[in-house]
Amino acid sequence: MIRSIIYICLFLFLVPMAILAQDAEPKQAEENVVLIDVLYDVRLTPEELADIYIPADISECMAQLDRLLPDSTKNKIKKLSEMDFLAYSHFGLGRWVTSAWGLRTASRLAAYFEDKNVVQPEDMTSIILTTYYRTLNKKKVKFDEQIEDYSTAYWLNKKPEKENCPDEIKNSDIYNILGFYNKDGRKASLFVAKDGEDCWIYGHDYGWTKTTEEELLKVGVEKSKSRRKLIEKIYKNK
């Protein structure tokens, strides 16, 4: 039963992501040309890419993007909603920012974000693109709030370390199968591991506790915004 729950959750997550990827993936770039914008206005050769300046902080990120992107691209971006811009730029400008600015390779820009407890390259890129979109559209950037949201979300959804698991499941696989909203209204993850017929669940606000597949299934079929009460009930009854 636990495997069925995992498959259902994966299906519900992967199908919409696959559809989004089909809609958002850009056309193949021309040979020997690096595409950096999903709207196809900006192209750099590999030689130009090698000379890219890596910003030191978010202000320099804004200055570099403003320099690199022509007015035609900026005008297109302004006409998009923030959500659409982030979705459409994922495979173009977003991928270029991640690669060219070394967010996966310990660049100084990556270190700048890591010092703010943002450790995932994709999260760094999302903050950069969100900040650029809001700056371009003269909206409140809310940079500190973005940092807090991404850093908190990472730790709330980070898989628990094996050495901190109960002895019964130290050799068991740990699955992230359910999302729910904690008391602060932030989305968190519920992790599960199997010990024979027993299930163990883990939430960062609650720790580990033993439960049953029946109780876990009740949580799984509930809407994500209503799951916290059921989860807390499981912990309270143990």
Secondary structure, DSSP 8 states (H G I E B T S, - for coil): -HHHHHHHHHHHHHHHHHHHHHHH------TT-EE--TTS--EE-HHHHHT----SSHHHHHHHHHHHS-HHHHHHHHHS-HHHHHHHTTTTHHHHHHHHTTTTTT-HHHHHHHTTT---HHHHHHHHHHHHHHHHTT----HHHHHHHHHHHHHHTS---GGGS-GGGTTS-EEEEEEEE-TTS-EEEEEEEEETTEEEEEETTTEEEEE-HHHHHHHHHS-GGGHHHHHHHHHHT-
